[in-house]
């Protein structure tokens, strides 16, 4: 089981997309996300917080 805290997700989003975007996520994210949970993964996907999208936003080459 891989658990991410809301604080961690917001920090990554802030770094990848900026403070304004991270602020919009504050009310939409639960306190904890379980990466083994399909519903949590679907939420992250809808918010654009997938590994591929984050890597691209952070400037990594795939």
N, C-alpha and C positions, 0 to 999 in steps of 0.2 A: 504494500500500500504506500503510495507516494502522496503526501499531503503538502499543499502549499498554503501559506497564510495569505490573507488579503493584503497585508503589509508588503509581503514579498512580491506578489503579483503587481501591486501598484508601483513599486520601485522599478520593476522591470519595464512596465508600461511607460512610466515617466522617462526612463532612459531611452527607450525605443521610439516613443511617439511624442514626448513632451508633456509638460505639466498640465496643460489644458485637457488633453485627452485622458490622462490619468485621473484627473478630477471628475470627469464624466463617468468614470467607472466606479467611483466610490460607493454610490448607492446601488449599483447593479451587481456587485460581487458579494458573495457570502463571506463570512469570517474565515472559513477554511474551504479549500477545494481539494478533492480527492481525484488524482489523475487516473485512478482505476475505475472511476464512476463515469458511466456514459453520459449522464445528465450534466455533470461538471465539465466534461470534455466538450460537449455540445455548446455549453455556455461560452467557454473560452473560444471556440471556433467562431461563434456568432460575433464575439467581441474583437475578432482578429488577432487573438493571442495564441496562435499555433506556433510550434517550433520553427517551421519554415518562414512564416511571416515575420516572426520576431528576429530571426537571423538576418533576413533581408533588411528589415528596418534598422538593425544595428550595424549594417554594412558588411556582413559576412557574405562571402561568395559561396554559393552552393555547388 
